[in-house]
């Protein structure tokens, strides 16, 4: 007997995706039922149906028994017998949460606790009255032919399967499928046979794991859609066909001819005749595609349920991709070392071969990093439920708007920004947006708006969280900061500096402690977590009109294209997508250590002497350069001794000992074995641009 652990893992991943689809669908029905298309409603029913059917295949009986009634609810919603009101949508969302809890138990391979089962029974008890009232109305309104149609829809079938050769190695168990079908239908007969099994003495070791089974099942009293759902995992690569019974032999002959394999066609035909599944060998019919049709259309007598191989989706654990990228990073370092050594031999053939290897590694790098890129819309969509529940608790009417859901970034980045985004969304709902009565009094619409937006800019991804609420009460913020000793009574602060006070540890303007706010934990954590990702958080607010938080993050945390520079005897790497241009440092400024900004084509450009910043020895060279970098809307210059050109950088963390080091975000190993430090451009720009705003004098190039 095969271990079904791998199959259960595949089911859990798909089931969670289907639960998210159901959640979004229920929220959409509650918010604007007329805007939800018939296809979307059908998709919700199919999602519930697939969860129940697939759970039965992998033996999760608790999920099957609970989702049976939930599936009925979505079936009645689909047939317009049940209208989704707010109380019903809240109940369906709680049912969704319960299924998720059952999946959590399956993921840890533990039986659902008694308390969880009892909670599920209580939910079903709440759901039954909705369905009972709907069913009683349906019986009165509908005539007998509708019930007769439902009865004839559960007919007798002949199911043929030729299992894929990799069935066993993929972790799929045909016996588990048959056991599930026996639970769903009456299996009148089954015929197992192998496809050309060689003697053991002639079998290669690799063939011992090859599946060569074929199977015919005669099933009675089962719905066609249940059959399709049961075959979800098998039909990925296997050859499957479904025949009505009784049916004409010509239909089966049509299928056999379509196989385009005369030997298999002959063996199946003989086998079906011996088993009584095919009475006589008809004349071959012209082969053609056997496509499944809509269940409401006339059905052909034979249906193939095989998928195209080139449309397959492969699921991989995230740690395998992380391992691949880490190994790629080591390969890049080894290639750089090889390239460094090849330059010492002055051998053109060796240099050419090394460059070819370098090009291949570059191509592999692009492909590997692309595998880790995911759309941020998946993360944004999870906040639909968060906004819905928190707004209901606060008694507010809030519409969530999502823009730029197709923007991509590294999966590891997505996982690490979820908590900061959650803090900002909860903060906007609690502090930013007013109640309906307050909004109407202020001349606004009764419902508030919360925007989540993402877009790419200068090699970074920008995420904006914007509300149209009351904005920041700066006087209240100032008084709170004064009472907490964060500022002095005579401190003169700009509007930006006042807004920045909300990021101070322990700061909160809430009047009372609640489940959402008031404990002074949140906004400082947001900034700290974002800066740990080499990103920045900016805030802008207009009293009475709303507040916007802008997160700017790198697209990946693994491998970047860098621009290497030398300062004294040290080498530094600047992320290439932040480099605008390189200019020569004017001779007059090279002699003036106090100079800190210049006029670059009519714009003030603050610049930084890296040797002064990091306490390095001054260069003995006569010519120095300024690397102009840009981050967001701000620019700055970095004074360096030498420009060394582009360099592919594998980012290595510095460790906890250096976590508070300003201006450095990581390190990289060079081909020579030396260490180059990666500059934290966002932090450097933020510090020195703010300092330059207080300066008044400029010098022209």
CORTAUR-V369136 format. One record per residue. N is the residue number from 1. SS is DSSP state (@ for helix, = for strand, . for the rest). PHI is phi in degrees with one decimal (* if undefined). PSI is psi as a letter, one per 40 degrees, with the letter a starting at -180 (NA if undefined). Layout:
N:SS:PHI:PSI  N:SS:PHI:PSI
This chain:
1:.:*:h  2:.:-82.4:i  3:.:-75.4:h  4:.:-93.5:e  5:@:-57.5:d  6:@:-65.6:d  7:@:-66.0:d  8:@:-62.7:d  9:@:-60.4:d  10:@:-63.5:d  11:@:-61.7:d  12:@:-62.0:d  13:@:-63.0:d  14:@:-70.1:d  15:@:-64.1:d  16:@:-66.2:d  17:@:-64.4:d  18:@:-68.0:d  19:@:-64.2:d  20:@:-64.3:d  21:@:-64.3:d  22:@:-63.2:d  23:@:-61.6:d  24:@:-62.8:d  25:@:-65.7:d  26:@:-64.7:d  27:@:-63.2:d  28:@:-66.4:d  29:@:-65.1:d  30:@:-68.2:d  31:@:-75.1:d  32:@:-150.8:g  33:@:-60.2:d  34:@:-71.3:d  35:@:-87.7:e  36:.:-88.5:h  37:.:-74.8:i  38:@:-62.0:d  39:@:-64.1:d  40:@:-65.6:d  41:@:-66.7:d  42:@:-61.6:d  43:@:-64.0:d  44:@:-65.2:d  45:@:-62.8:d  46:@:-62.3:d  47:@:-63.4:d  48:@:-62.9:d  49:@:-66.2:d  50:@:-66.9:d  51:@:-60.0:d  52:@:-65.2:d  53:@:-65.1:d  54:@:-69.4:d  55:@:-63.3:d  56:@:-66.1:d  57:@:-62.4:d  58:.:-93.8:e  59:.:82.5:f  60:.:-93.9:g  61:@:-64.9:d  62:@:-63.8:d  63:@:-68.6:d  64:@:-62.0:d  65:@:-65.9:d  66:@:-74.8:d  67:@:-76.5:e  68:@:-60.6:d  69:@:-72.7:d  70:@:-64.5:d  71:@:-61.4:d  72:@:-60.9:d  73:@:-61.7:d  74:@:-70.4:d  75:@:-64.4:d  76:@:-73.7:d  77:@:-65.5:d  78:@:-64.4:d  79:.:-89.3:e  80:.:63.6:f  81:.:-85.1:e  82:.:-131.1:h  83:.:-97.2:h  84:.:-83.8:h  85:.:-99.1:i  86:@:-63.6:d  87:@:-59.7:d  88:@:-69.0:d  89:@:-63.0:d  90:@:-62.3:d  91:@:-67.0:d  92:@:-65.8:d  93:@:-66.5:d  94:@:-66.7:d  95:@:-63.9:d  96:@:-60.0:d  97:@:-63.4:d  98:@:-67.5:d  99:@:-61.5:d  100:@:-61.7:d  101:@:-65.5:d  102:@:-64.7:d  103:@:-66.5:d  104:@:-60.4:d  105:@:-64.2:d  106:@:-63.9:d  107:@:-66.5:d  108:.:-94.6:e  109:.:58.6:f  110:.:-122.2:i  111:.:-71.6:i  112:.:-58.4:h  113:.:-64.6:i  114:@:-59.4:d  115:@:-62.0:d  116:@:-69.6:d  117:@:-63.5:d  118:@:-65.0:d  119:@:-64.3:d  120:@:-65.6:d  121:@:-62.9:d  122:@:-66.5:d  123:@:-65.6:d  124:@:-65.0:d  125:@:-64.1:d  126:@:-71.4:d  127:@:-78.4:d  128:@:-57.0:d  129:@:-57.7:d  130:@:-62.4:d  131:@:-78.1:d  132:@:-62.7:d  133:@:-65.6:d  134:@:-69.9:d  135:@:-66.8:d  136:@:-64.5:d  137:@:-65.7:d  138:@:-65.0:d  139:@:-62.2:d  140:@:-70.8:d  141:@:-84.0:d  142:.:-98.2:i  143:.:-89.2:i  144:@:-61.5:d  145:@:-54.1:d  146:@:-64.9:d  147:@:-69.9:d  148:@:-65.4:d  149:@:-63.5:d  150:@:-63.8:d  151:@:-70.9:d  152:@:-72.3:e  153:.:-70.4:d  154:.:-99.3:g  155:=:-117.7:a  156:=:-94.1:i  157:=:-132.1:i  158:=:-112.6:h  159:=:-107.6:h  160:=:-112.0:h  161:=:-135.7:h  162:=:-109.3:h  163:.:-68.0:i  164:.:-66.7:i  165:.:-61.8:d  166:.:-94.5:e  167:.:-58.0:d  168:.:-68.7:d  169:.:-66.7:d  170:.:-81.6:e  171:.:84.9:e  172:.:-99.0:h  173:.:-116.0:h  174:@:-59.9:d  175:@:-65.0:d  176:@:-63.8:d  177:@:-64.1:d  178:@:-65.7:d  179:@:-60.0:d  180:@:-65.5:d  181:@:-63.4:d  182:@:-66.5:d  183:@:-75.2:d  184:@:-93.4:d  185:.:-149.6:i  186:=:-86.6:h  187:=:-88.3:h  188:=:-72.3:d  189:=:-162.0:i  190:=:-141.2:i  191:=:-130.6:h  192:=:-104.1:h  193:=:-156.7:i  194:=:-99.5:i  195:.:-105.7:g  196:.:56.3:g  197:.:-80.1:h  198:.:-81.0:i  199:.:-58.7:i  200:@:-60.4:d  201:@:-67.5:d  202:@:-100.2:e  203:.:-85.8:h  204:.:-71.4:i  205:@:-55.8:d  206:@:-67.8:d  207:@:-73.7:e  208:@:-65.8:d  209:@:-99.5:e  210:.:-86.2:h  211:.:-87.0:h  212:.:-124.2:f  213:=:-84.1:i  214:=:-125.4:i  215:=:-147.4:h  216:=:-117.5:h  217:=:-122.6:h  218:=:-108.6:h  219:=:-118.9:i  220:=:-129.9:i  221:=:61.4:f  222:=:-143.5:i  223:.:-74.4:i  224:@:-59.6:d  225:@:-65.2:d  226:@:-61.5:d  227:@:-62.6:d  228:@:-62.0:d  229:@:-67.2:d  230:@:-65.1:d  231:.:-88.1:e  232:.:-54.6:d  233:.:-85.2:d  234:@:-76.3:d  235:@:-74.9:e  236:@:-57.7:d  237:.:-125.4:e  238:.:-81.2:i  239:=:-96.6:h  240:=:-128.3:i  241:=:-143.4:i  242:=:-126.3:h  243:=:-120.1:h  244:=:-70.5:i  245:=:-130.5:h  246:.:-76.1:i  247:.:-142.7:i  248:.:-77.9:i  249:@:-66.2:d  250:@:-63.1:d  251:@:-65.7:d  252:@:-69.9:d  253:@:-64.8:d  254:@:-60.6:d  255:@:-64.6:d  256:@:-61.7:d  257:@:-67.0:d  258:@:-71.6:e  259:.:-69.4:d  260:.:54.7:f  261:.:-138.9:g  262:@:-55.7:d  263:@:-64.7:d  264:@:-66.1:d  265:@:-59.2:d  266:@:-66.3:d  267:@:-65.5:d  268:@:-66.3:d  269:@:-61.1:d  270:@:-66.0:d  271:@:-64.0:d  272:@:-69.2:d  273:@:-67.4:d  274:@:-64.5:d  275:@:-80.2:e  276:.:79.4:e  277:.:-89.0:e  278:.:-147.4:h  279:.:-77.7:d  280:.:-151.7:i  281:.:-81.9:g  282:.:-70.6:i  283:.:-65.3:h  284:.:-59.3:h  285:.:-99.5:i  286:.:-65.0:h  287:.:-72.3:i  288:.:-158.9:i  289:.:-66.3:h  290:.:-109.5:g  291:.:-98.0:i  292:.:-73.4:i  293:.:-117.5:i  294:.:-61.9:i  295:.:-66.3:d  296:.:-85.1:e  297:.:-92.8:i  298:.:-58.0:h  299:.:-92.6:h  300:.:-71.6:i  301:.:-77.1:e  302:=:-131.3:h  303:=:-131.3:h  304:=:-93.3:i  305:.:-126.4:f  306:.:-98.0:i  307:.:-96.5:i  308:.:-71.3:h  309:@:-64.0:d  310:@:-75.7:e  311:@:-103.3:e  312:.:-69.5:i  313:.:-111.8:h  314:.:-107.1:h  315:.:-104.8:h  316:.:-129.3:i  317:.:-61.6:i  318:@:-61.7:d  319:@:-65.7:d  320:@:-68.6:d  321:@:-67.8:d  322:@:-62.4:d  323:@:-63.4:d  324:@:-60.9:d  325:@:-66.8:d  326:@:-63.5:d  327:@:-65.8:d  328:@:-63.6:d  329:@:-60.4:d  330:@:-65.6:d  331:@:-65.0:d  332:@:-63.0:d  333:@:-65.1:d  334:@:-64.8:d  335:@:-66.6:d  336:@:-63.5:d  337:@:-64.9:d  338:@:-61.8:d  339:@:-64.7:d  340:@:-64.2:d  341:@:-72.3:d  342:@:-64.1:d  343:@:-68.1:d  344:@:-80.2:e  345:@:-94.4:e  346:.:53.8:f  347:.:-112.1:h  348:@:-65.4:d  349:@:-63.6:d  350:@:-63.4:d  351:@:-61.6:d  352:@:-64.7:d  353:@:-65.7:d  354:@:-64.2:d  355:@:-66.4:d  356:@:-65.4:d  357:@:-62.0:d  358:@:-60.0:d  359:@:-65.9:d  360:@:-64.3:d  361:@:-62.9:d  362:@:-61.6:d  363:@:-64.5:d  364:@:-63.8:d  365:@:-59.9:d  366:@:-60.7:d  367:@:-68.6:d  368:@:-65.9:d  369:@:-67.7:d  370:@:-65.5:d  371:@:-63.2:d  372:.:-87.7:e  373:=:-82.1:h  374:=:-131.3:i  375:=:-77.7:i  376:.:-76.0:e  377:@:-58.7:d  378:@:-60.8:d  379:@:-70.5:d  380:@:-59.6:d  381:@:-63.8:d  382:.:-65.9:d  383:@:-81.1:e  384:@:-57.3:d  385:@:-69.8:d  386:@:-59.1:d  387:@:-63.7:d  388:@:-60.2:d  389:@:-71.5:d  390:@:-67.4:d  391:@:-61.3:d  392:@:-65.1:d  393:@:-64.6:d  394:@:-87.4:e  395:.:71.2:f  396:.:-114.0:i  397:.:-105.6:h  398:=:-127.6:h  399:=:-104.8:h  400:=:-94.5:h  401:=:-113.3:h  402:=:-117.8:h  403:=:-130.8:i  404:.:72.0:f  405:.:-63.6:e  406:.:-82.6:e  407:.:-63.3:h  408:=:-109.1:i  409:=:-154.9:i  410:=:-61.8:h  411:@:-58.4:d  412:@:-62.8:d  413:@:-69.0:d  414:@:-58.1:d  415:@:-64.5:d  416:@:-88.7:e  417:@:-99.1:e  418:@:-61.7:d  419:@:-65.8:d  420:@:-58.1:d  421:@:-63.1:d  422:@:-61.8:d  423:@:-60.1:d  424:@:-68.7:d  425:@:-66.3:d  426:@:-63.1:d  427:@:-64.0:d  428:@:-65.3:d  429:@:-68.8:d  430:@:-83.5:d  431:@:-92.3:d  432:@:-80.6:d  433:.:-83.5:h  434:.:-87.9:i  435:.:-72.8:i  436:@:-60.1:d  437:@:-64.5:d  438:@:-65.5:d  439:@:-67.7:d  440:@:-63.5:d  441:@:-63.6:d  442:.:-85.3:e  443:.:81.8:f  444:.:-104.8:i  445:.:-70.0:i  446:.:-65.7:d  447:.:-96.1:h  448:=:-85.8:i  449:=:-126.8:h  450:=:-123.4:h  451:=:-109.1:h  452:=:-113.5:h  453:=:-134.2:i  454:=:-136.1:i  455:=:-160.4:i  456:=:-92.9:i  457:=:-154.7:h  458:.:54.0:f  459:.:75.1:e  460:=:-122.7:i  461:=:-110.3:h  462:=:-110.8:h  463:=:-119.1:h  464:=:-114.3:h  465:=:-119.7:h  466:=:-129.1:h  467:=:-121.3:i  468:.:-108.1:f  469:.:-90.4:a  470:.:-80.0:e  471:.:78.1:i  472:.:-83.3:h  473:.:-82.1:g  474:@:-67.4:d  475:@:-66.4:d  476:@:-67.2:d  477:@:-63.2:d  478:@:-63.2:d  479:@:-65.0:d  480:@:-66.9:d  481:@:-64.1:d  482:@:-66.2:d  483:@:-69.1:d  484:.:-93.4:e  485:.:75.8:e  486:.:-79.9:d  487:.:-137.5:i  488:.:-90.4:i  489:.:-65.9:d  490:.:-100.1:e  491:.:-68.7:h  492:.:-103.9:h  493:.:-115.4:i  494:.:-76.6:i  495:@:-59.6:d  496:@:-63.3:d  497:@:-66.5:d  498:@:-65.8:d  499:@:-60.8:d  500:@:-67.3:e  501:@:-62.6:d  502:@:-68.3:e  503:@:-89.8:e  504:.:-71.9:i  505:.:-58.6:h  506:.:80.8:e  507:.:-85.3:h  508:.:-158.6:i  509:.:-103.0:e  510:.:-66.4:h  511:.:-79.1:d  512:.:-144.4:i  513:.:-78.1:h  514:.:-137.0:a  515:.:-67.4:e  516:.:-100.6:d  517:.:-157.7:i  518:.:106.9:e  519:.:-96.0:e  520:.:72.0:f  521:.:-118.0:h  522:.:157.4:c  523:@:-67.9:d  524:@:-67.1:d  525:@:-67.3:d  526:@:-57.7:d  527:@:-61.6:d  528:@:-63.3:d  529:@:-68.9:d  530:@:-69.5:d  531:@:-66.9:d  532:@:-66.7:e  533:.:-96.6:e  534:.:63.5:f  535:.:-119.1:a  536:=:-134.9:i  537:=:-123.3:h  538:=:-117.3:i  539:=:-128.9:i  540:=:-142.0:i  541:=:-147.5:i  542:=:-128.8:h  543:.:-51.7:h  544:.:89.6:e  545:.:-123.4:e  546:=:127.9:i  547:=:-135.4:i  548:=:-129.9:h  549:=:-106.7:h  550:=:-122.2:h  551:=:-100.2:h  552:=:-119.1:h  553:=:-132.6:i  554:=:-69.9:i  555:.:-72.8:d  556:.:-145.6:i  557:.:-112.0:e  558:.:-104.0:c  559:=:-132.9:h  560:=:-133.6:i  561:=:-85.8:h  562:=:-121.7:i  563:=:-120.5:h  564:=:-92.6:h  565:=:-133.2:i  566:=:-117.5:h  567:=:-130.4:h  568:.:62.9:b  569:.:-99.8:e  570:=:-102.8:i  571:=:-116.3:i  572:=:-128.6:i  573:=:-117.3:h  574:=:-110.0:h  575:=:-52.4:h  576:@:-61.7:d  577:@:-70.4:e  578:@:-100.1:e  579:=:-87.9:h  580:=:-89.9:d  581:=:-164.1:i  582:=:-125.7:h  583:=:-130.4:i  584:=:-86.0:h  585:.:-71.5:h  586:.:-54.6:i  587:@:-58.4:d  588:@:-63.3:d  589:@:-75.6:d  590:@:-62.9:d  591:.:-92.9:e  592:.:-109.6:g  593:.:-68.5:e  594:.:-85.3:e  595:.:-64.4:h  596:.:-140.1:e  597:=:-161.2:i  598:=:-145.5:i  599:=:-97.3:h  600:=:-109.2:g  601:.:52.0:f  602:.:86.9:e  603:=:-118.5:i  604:=:-74.0:h  605:=:-119.4:h  606:=:-70.9:i  607:=:-134.7:i  608:=:-126.0:h  609:=:-83.4:h  610:@:-64.7:d  611:@:-67.1:d  612:@:-73.1:d  613:@:-62.9:d  614:.:-103.8:e  615:.:67.5:f  616:.:-95.8:i  617:.:-65.2:i  618:.:-70.2:i  619:.:-74.9:i  620:.:-89.1:e  621:.:-73.4:i  622:.:-84.0:d  623:.:-109.9:h  624:.:-128.6:i  625:=:-124.2:i  626:=:-116.5:h  627:=:-93.3:h  628:=:-85.5:h  629:=:-113.6:i  630:=:-134.8:h  631:=:-136.4:h  632:.:67.3:b  633:.:-97.5:e  634:=:-112.1:i  635:=:-125.6:i  636:=:-155.9:i  637:=:-116.3:i  638:=:-117.2:h  639:=:-84.4:h  640:=:-128.8:i  641:.:-87.0:d  642:=:-151.3:i  643:=:-97.0:h  644:=:-104.6:e  645:=:93.5:a  646:=:-69.9:i  647:=:-153.9:h  648:=:-79.3:h  649:=:-113.7:h  650:=:-95.0:h  651:.:-78.9:h  652:=:-112.4:h  653:.:-67.3:i  654:.:-86.1:e  655:.:95.7:i  656:@:-65.9:d  657:@:-61.6:d  658:@:-111.3:e  659:.:-66.8:d  660:.:-101.4:e  661:.:-70.4:h  662:.:-83.1:h  663:.:88.9:e  664:=:-123.4:h  665:=:-110.7:e  666:=:174.1:a  667:=:-141.8:i  668:=:-145.9:i  669:=:-95.9:h  670:.:-84.0:i  671:.:-61.2:d  672:.:-78.1:e  673:.:95.2:e  674:.:-74.4:i  675:=:-104.1:h  676:=:-116.0:h  677:=:-87.8:h  678:=:-94.0:h  679:=:-76.1:h  680:.:-87.9:g  681:@:-59.8:d  682:@:-55.1:d  683:@:-70.0:d  684:@:-63.4:d  685:@:-63.7:d  686:@:-61.9:d  687:@:-67.0:d  688:@:-84.9:d  689:@:-68.3:d  690:@:-63.3:d  691:@:-67.7:d  692:@:-70.0:d  693:.:-63.6:e  694:.:-91.5:e  695:.:-92.8:i  696:.:-122.3:e  697:.:-99.8:i  698:.:-126.8:i  699:.:-122.1:h  700:=:-91.8:h  701:.:-64.6:NA
